[in-house]
């Protein structure tokens, strides 16, 4: 696809003013759909394995394989977005998830499900990176954090809706949840043909760029790793912690929903503030808030402190993914955005793999409080890294990227984006 002729004088046309918002809304629609599919698929597979009598350790290992595949697949996704664009990368991910979910009922044995979980992680990585890059490229870069906040909410709403409704699908039949996940992914692929913008970084190679040093992304990668680590520890082990200190499993579900709910509520204000003060500055604040939350139960544990912990951790840790992606977009240019986002998602995948293992070992050797010790150490290291990180240099001659269109549902990026870092 070729963008229409660029307007003279650097003025943004009516298309440039109107369609970036339309492109974002359309992208969020497909994100909700795929989040819904992943939300059904993930607990449904775990529940089936548990019903087969598979040990919790082996059941957890299947999730580890999936997160490991997300980390590796993210690197492949960056290359695909660079070469084929976000739309086709998304389509491969959505179609792949659809086929993978449909194969679980056809191959009901543990060995095959390990392989299928790995493929699911690979295709999920294509989905994550393609949507993250598209959100980063669409519209005014001064509103990137806000747009990424909308993206985070869209996926969370879809995922939580799928996770909450999969038992209802099971009433229709033992394999109905997986078929529903397959259908939702297939629908997402079909909708993406019409709704998903073909945003892509330019493939033009400028000789003057070759000699430039790579942008320092170490701090942002630690942000992605820490978010994945903490999210995986909480999701996998909060029930273990609650039971060991005398709470019921229902209470652990309440604490988890409080964490997730707080994160959802804070997404939009965090995005709006980050666009004004800068993502890294707000990341530092969020990290301090998160550290105060996860360290509080190490001093004293009761109902009130755990509720405060859930709120502070949900607000602090829950903001890290949006802020980290926004900082990645601020540090790189459009040529390297896909590569940088893929590294960020890979760091998230590595953190997700290591989190439950480290948290589980901490609980084994220290006791129930090992749950919070693992979180506290991770967030403390993150705080040291981001407070020592240098701010990125603002490249000269930056201009705002524009989205043009031959018609509303076929949105492509203007060549002007080559100039925007």
C-alpha positions as CSV (number, residue, x, y, z in Angstrom):
1,X,0.0,0.0,0.0
2,X,1.2,3.5,-0.8
3,X,0.3,6.6,1.2
4,X,-1.4,9.4,-0.7
5,X,0.6,12.4,-1.7
6,X,2.0,14.3,1.3
7,X,0.7,17.8,1.8
8,X,3.0,20.8,1.1
9,X,4.2,23.1,3.8
10,X,4.2,20.4,6.5
11,X,0.5,21.0,7.4
12,X,-1.6,18.1,8.6
13,X,-4.6,17.3,6.4
14,X,-8.1,16.6,7.6
15,X,-7.3,12.9,7.2
16,X,-4.2,13.4,9.4
17,X,-6.3,15.0,12.1
18,X,-9.3,12.6,12.1
19,X,-8.1,9.2,11.2
20,X,-5.4,8.6,13.8
21,X,-8.1,8.4,16.4
22,X,-10.2,6.2,14.2
23,X,-7.2,3.9,13.6
24,X,-6.6,3.7,17.4
25,X,-10.2,2.8,18.1
26,X,-10.2,0.1,15.4
27,X,-7.0,-1.3,16.7
28,X,-8.4,-1.4,20.2
29,X,-11.5,-3.4,19.0
30,X,-9.2,-6.1,17.6
31,X,-7.1,-6.1,20.8
32,X,-10.2,-6.7,23.0
33,X,-11.1,-9.7,20.8
34,X,-7.7,-11.3,21.0
35,X,-7.4,-10.6,24.7
36,X,-10.8,-12.3,25.1
37,X,-9.4,-15.4,23.3
38,X,-6.3,-15.6,25.4
39,X,-8.3,-15.0,28.5
40,X,-10.4,-18.1,27.8
41,X,-7.6,-20.2,26.5
42,X,-5.1,-19.8,29.4
43,X,-7.3,-20.9,32.4
44,X,-9.2,-23.5,30.3
45,X,-6.0,-25.4,29.5
46,X,-4.8,-25.3,33.1
47,X,-8.1,-26.5,34.3
48,X,-8.1,-29.4,31.9
49,X,-4.6,-30.5,32.9
50,X,-5.7,-30.4,36.6
51,X,-8.8,-32.5,35.8
52,X,-6.5,-35.1,34.2
53,X,-4.6,-35.4,37.5
54,X,-1.5,-33.6,36.2
55,X,0.6,-32.4,39.1
56,X,0.7,-28.6,39.8
57,X,4.4,-28.6,39.1
58,X,4.0,-30.0,35.6
59,X,0.9,-27.8,35.0
60,X,3.0,-24.8,35.9
61,X,5.8,-25.9,33.6
62,X,3.4,-25.8,30.6
63,X,2.8,-22.1,31.4
64,X,6.5,-21.6,31.7
65,X,7.0,-23.0,28.2
66,X,4.4,-20.6,26.9
67,X,6.1,-17.6,28.5
68,X,9.5,-18.7,27.3
69,X,8.0,-18.9,23.8
70,X,6.7,-15.4,24.2
71,X,10.2,-14.2,24.9
72,X,11.7,-15.9,21.9
73,X,8.8,-15.1,19.6
74,X,9.0,-11.4,20.4
75,X,12.3,-11.2,18.7
76,X,10.9,-12.9,15.6
77,X,7.9,-10.5,15.8
78,X,10.1,-7.5,15.6
79,X,11.6,-8.7,12.3
80,X,8.1,-9.5,10.9
81,X,6.7,-6.0,11.8
82,X,9.7,-4.4,10.2
83,X,9.4,-6.4,7.0
84,X,5.7,-7.1,6.6
85,X,4.0,-4.4,8.7
86,X,1.8,-4.6,11.9
87,X,-1.3,-5.8,10.1
88,X,0.1,-9.0,8.6
89,X,2.1,-9.8,11.8
90,X,-1.1,-9.4,13.7
91,X,-3.0,-11.6,11.2
92,X,-0.4,-14.4,11.5
93,X,-0.6,-14.2,15.3
94,X,-4.4,-14.2,15.4
95,X,-4.8,-17.0,12.8
96,X,-2.1,-19.0,14.6
97,X,-3.8,-18.7,18.0
98,X,-7.1,-19.8,16.4
99,X,-5.5,-23.0,14.9
100,X,-3.6,-23.7,18.0
101,X,-6.6,-23.5,20.3
102,X,-8.6,-25.7,17.9
103,X,-5.8,-28.4,18.0
104,X,-6.0,-28.9,21.8
105,X,-9.2,-31.0,21.6
106,X,-7.8,-32.9,18.7
107,X,-4.6,-33.9,20.5
108,X,-5.6,-34.6,24.1
109,X,-2.3,-35.7,25.6
110,X,0.3,-34.0,27.8
111,X,3.2,-34.1,25.4
112,X,1.2,-32.5,22.5
113,X,-0.1,-29.8,24.9
114,X,3.4,-28.8,25.8
115,X,4.2,-28.2,22.2
116,X,0.9,-26.4,21.6
117,X,1.5,-24.2,24.6
118,X,4.8,-23.2,23.0
119,X,3.1,-22.4,19.7
120,X,0.5,-20.4,21.6
121,X,3.3,-18.3,23.2
122,X,4.9,-17.7,19.8
123,X,1.7,-16.5,18.2
124,X,0.8,-14.4,21.3
125,X,4.2,-12.7,20.9
126,X,3.3,-11.7,17.3
127,X,0.0,-10.3,18.6
128,X,1.7,-8.3,21.5
129,X,4.5,-6.8,19.4
130,X,2.4,-5.9,16.4
131,X,-0.3,-4.1,18.4
132,X,2.3,-2.3,20.6
133,X,4.2,-1.0,17.5
134,X,1.0,0.0,15.8
135,X,-0.1,2.0,18.9
136,X,3.3,3.6,19.1
137,X,3.2,4.7,15.5
138,X,-0.4,6.0,15.2
139,X,-1.1,9.6,15.8
140,X,0.6,12.3,17.8
141,X,3.7,11.0,19.7
142,X,3.0,13.5,22.4
143,X,0.0,11.3,23.3
144,X,1.7,7.9,23.1
145,X,1.5,7.1,26.8
146,X,-2.2,7.8,26.7
147,X,-2.7,5.6,23.7
148,X,-0.7,2.8,25.3
149,X,-2.9,3.2,28.4
150,X,-6.0,2.6,26.3
151,X,-4.3,-0.4,24.7
152,X,-3.5,-1.8,28.1
153,X,-7.1,-1.4,29.2
154,X,-8.4,-2.9,26.0
155,X,-6.3,-6.1,26.5
156,X,-7.1,-6.3,30.2
157,X,-10.8,-6.0,29.6
158,X,-10.8,-8.6,26.9
159,X,-8.6,-11.0,28.9
160,X,-10.5,-10.6,32.2
161,X,-13.8,-11.1,30.3
162,X,-12.5,-14.3,28.7
163,X,-11.1,-15.6,32.0
164,X,-14.4,-14.8,33.8
165,X,-16.7,-16.4,31.2
166,X,-14.8,-19.6,30.2
167,X,-16.7,-21.7,32.8
168,X,-20.0,-20.7,31.1
169,X,-18.7,-22.0,27.8
170,X,-17.8,-25.3,29.6
171,X,-21.5,-25.8,30.3
172,X,-21.9,-26.3,26.5
173,X,-19.4,-29.1,26.4
174,X,-16.0,-30.1,27.7
175,X,-14.1,-28.6,24.8
176,X,-16.4,-25.6,24.2
177,X,-14.0,-23.0,25.9
178,X,-11.2,-23.9,23.6
179,X,-13.4,-23.8,20.5
180,X,-14.7,-20.4,21.7
181,X,-11.1,-19.2,22.1
182,X,-10.4,-20.4,18.6
183,X,-13.5,-18.7,17.2
184,X,-12.6,-15.4,19.0
185,X,-9.1,-15.5,17.5
186,X,-10.4,-16.2,14.0
187,X,-12.9,-13.4,14.3
188,X,-10.0,-11.1,15.4
189,X,-8.1,-12.1,12.2
190,X,-11.2,-11.4,10.0
191,X,-11.8,-8.0,11.7
192,X,-8.2,-7.1,11.4
193,X,-8.4,-7.3,7.6
194,X,-10.7,-4.3,7.7
195,X,-10.0,-2.6,11.0
196,X,-6.3,-3.0,11.8
197,X,-4.1,-0.2,10.5
198,X,-1.2,-1.2,8.3
199,X,1.2,0.9,10.4
200,X,4.8,0.0,9.8
201,X,8.3,1.5,10.4
202,X,9.9,2.7,7.2
203,X,12.2,0.2,5.5
204,X,14.4,2.9,4.0
205,X,18.0,2.6,5.1
206,X,19.8,5.9,5.5
207,X,23.6,5.7,5.3
208,X,24.0,8.5,7.9
209,X,22.2,6.3,10.5
210,X,24.6,3.4,10.2
211,X,27.3,5.0,12.2
212,X,25.1,6.0,15.1
213,X,25.4,4.2,18.4
214,X,22.4,2.2,19.5
215,X,20.1,3.9,22.0
216,X,20.5,2.7,25.6
217,X,17.4,0.6,26.4
218,X,18.8,-1.3,29.4
219,X,16.6,0.6,31.9
220,X,13.4,0.1,29.9
221,X,14.2,-3.6,29.5
222,X,14.5,-3.9,33.3
223,X,11.1,-2.3,33.5
224,X,9.6,-4.9,31.2
225,X,11.4,-7.7,33.0
226,X,10.2,-6.5,36.4
227,X,6.6,-6.2,35.3
228,X,6.6,-9.7,33.9
229,X,8.4,-11.0,37.1
230,X,6.0,-9.4,39.5
231,X,2.8,-10.2,37.5
232,X,3.8,-13.9,37.2
233,X,4.7,-14.1,40.9
234,X,1.4,-12.6,42.0
235,X,-0.7,-14.6,39.5
236,X,1.0,-17.9,40.3
237,X,1.6,-17.7,44.0
238,X,-0.8,-15.3,45.7
239,X,-3.2,-18.3,46.5
240,X,-0.3,-20.2,48.0
241,X,0.6,-17.2,50.2
242,X,-2.9,-16.6,51.3
243,X,-3.5,-20.3,52.3
244,X,-0.2,-20.4,54.2
245,X,-1.1,-17.4,56.3
246,X,-4.6,-18.6,57.0
247,X,-6.8,-17.1,54.3
248,X,-9.2,-19.0,52.0
249,X,-8.8,-19.3,48.3
250,X,-11.8,-17.0,47.8
251,X,-9.9,-14.3,49.8
252,X,-6.9,-14.7,47.5
253,X,-9.2,-14.1,44.5
254,X,-10.4,-10.9,46.2
255,X,-6.9,-9.7,46.7
256,X,-6.0,-10.5,43.1
257,X,-9.0,-8.7,41.7
258,X,-8.1,-5.7,43.9
259,X,-4.7,-5.6,42.4
260,X,-6.0,-5.9,38.8
261,X,-8.8,-3.4,39.4
262,X,-6.5,-0.8,40.8
263,X,-4.2,-1.2,37.8
264,X,-7.1,-0.7,35.4
265,X,-8.3,2.4,37.2
266,X,-4.9,4.0,37.2
267,X,-4.0,3.3,33.5
268,X,-5.6,6.4,32.0
269,X,-4.4,9.0,34.5
270,X,-0.9,7.5,34.4
271,X,-0.9,7.7,30.6
272,X,-2.1,11.3,30.6
273,X,0.4,12.4,33.2
274,X,3.3,10.6,31.5
275,X,2.6,12.5,28.3
276,X,3.1,15.7,30.3
277,X,6.0,14.9,32.6
278,X,7.7,12.1,30.7
279,X,7.4,8.3,31.1
280,X,10.7,7.8,33.0
281,X,9.9,10.4,35.7
282,X,6.6,8.7,36.3
283,X,8.2,5.3,36.2
284,X,10.3,6.3,39.1
285,X,7.3,7.4,41.1
286,X,5.4,4.2,40.2
287,X,8.4,2.1,41.4
288,X,8.6,3.9,44.7
289,X,4.8,3.4,45.2
290,X,5.1,-0.3,44.2
291,X,8.1,-0.8,46.6
292,X,6.2,0.7,49.5
293,X,3.3,-1.7,48.8
294,X,5.2,-5.0,48.5
295,X,7.5,-4.2,51.4
296,X,4.7,-3.3,53.8
297,X,3.7,-6.9,54.7
298,X,7.3,-7.6,55.6
299,X,6.9,-5.1,58.5
300,X,3.3,-6.1,59.6
301,X,0.6,-8.3,58.3
302,X,-3.2,-8.0,58.8
303,X,-6.2,-7.4,56.6
304,X,-5.7,-3.7,56.4
305,X,-2.0,-3.8,55.4
306,X,-2.7,-6.5,52.7
307,X,-5.5,-4.3,51.2
308,X,-3.2,-1.3,51.2
309,X,-0.5,-3.5,49.6
310,X,-2.8,-4.7,46.8
311,X,-3.8,-1.1,46.0
312,X,-0.2,0.3,46.0
313,X,1.2,-2.7,44.1
314,X,-1.7,-2.6,41.6
315,X,-1.1,1.1,41.0
316,X,2.7,0.9,40.9
317,X,3.4,-2.4,39.2
318,X,0.3,-2.1,37.0
319,X,1.6,1.1,35.5
320,X,5.1,-0.3,34.5
321,X,4.1,-1.9,31.2
322,X,2.5,1.2,29.8
323,X,5.3,3.5,31.1
324,X,8.0,1.2,29.8
325,X,6.6,1.0,26.3
326,X,6.1,4.8,26.2
327,X,9.7,5.3,27.3
328,X,10.9,2.8,24.6
329,X,9.0,4.9,22.0
330,X,10.6,8.1,23.3
331,X,14.1,6.7,23.1
332,X,14.1,5.2,19.5
333,X,13.2,6.3,16.0
334,X,10.6,4.7,13.8
335,X,13.2,2.5,12.1
336,X,14.0,0.7,15.3
337,X,10.7,0.8,17.1
338,X,9.7,-2.7,16.2
339,X,13.1,-4.1,17.2
340,X,13.0,-2.1,20.5
341,X,9.4,-3.2,21.3
342,X,10.3,-6.8,20.6
343,X,13.2,-6.7,23.1
344,X,10.9,-5.1,25.7
345,X,8.3,-7.9,25.2
346,X,11.1,-10.5,25.3
347,X,12.3,-9.1,28.6
348,X,8.7,-9.3,29.9
349,X,8.6,-13.0,28.8
350,X,11.9,-13.8,30.6
351,X,10.6,-12.1,33.8
352,X,7.4,-14.1,33.5
353,X,9.4,-17.4,33.3
354,X,11.7,-16.6,36.2
355,X,9.1,-15.0,38.6
356,X,7.2,-18.1,39.7
357,X,10.4,-20.2,40.1
358,X,12.2,-17.5,42.2
359,X,9.0,-16.8,44.2
360,X,8.4,-20.5,44.8
361,X,12.0,-21.0,46.0
362,X,11.7,-18.0,48.3
363,X,8.5,-19.5,49.8
364,X,10.2,-22.9,50.2
365,X,13.2,-21.5,52.0
366,X,11.8,-18.5,53.9
367,X,8.2,-19.4,54.4
368,X,5.0,-17.5,53.3
369,X,6.8,-14.2,53.6
370,X,9.1,-15.3,50.8
371,X,6.3,-14.3,48.4
372,X,6.8,-10.6,49.4
373,X,10.6,-10.9,49.7
374,X,10.8,-11.9,46.0
375,X,8.7,-9.0,45.0
376,X,10.5,-6.5,47.2
377,X,14.0,-7.5,45.9
378,X,12.8,-7.3,42.3
379,X,11.2,-3.8,42.7
380,X,14.2,-2.6,44.8
381,X,16.6,-3.6,42.0
382,X,14.3,-1.9,39.5
383,X,14.4,1.3,41.5
384,X,18.2,1.3,41.6
385,X,18.3,0.9,37.8
386,X,15.8,3.5,36.8
387,X,17.1,6.1,39.3
388,X,20.5,5.7,37.8
389,X,19.3,5.7,34.2
390,X,20.3,8.7,32.0
391,X,17.5,10.5,30.2
392,X,17.5,10.1,26.4
393,X,18.8,12.9,24.3
394,X,16.1,14.7,22.3
395,X,17.0,14.3,18.6
396,X,16.9,17.5,16.6
397,X,14.3,18.2,13.9
398,X,11.6,16.0,15.3
399,X,8.3,16.2,13.6
400,X,4.9,14.7,14.3
401,X,4.1,11.5,12.3
402,X,0.9,11.6,10.3
403,X,-1.5,8.9,9.2
404,X,-3.1,9.3,5.7
405,X,-5.7,7.2,4.0
406,X,-7.3,6.6,0.7
407,X,-10.4,5.6,2.6
408,X,-11.1,5.4,6.3
409,X,-10.4,1.6,6.8
410,X,-7.1,1.5,4.9
411,X,-4.8,3.6,7.1
412,X,-1.0,3.7,6.3
413,X,1.8,5.7,7.8
414,X,3.1,8.8,6.0
415,X,6.7,8.8,4.8
416,X,7.1,11.8,7.1
417,X,7.5,9.4,10.0
418,X,11.0,8.7,8.8
419,X,12.0,12.0,10.3
420,X,10.4,11.5,13.7
421,X,12.6,9.8,16.3
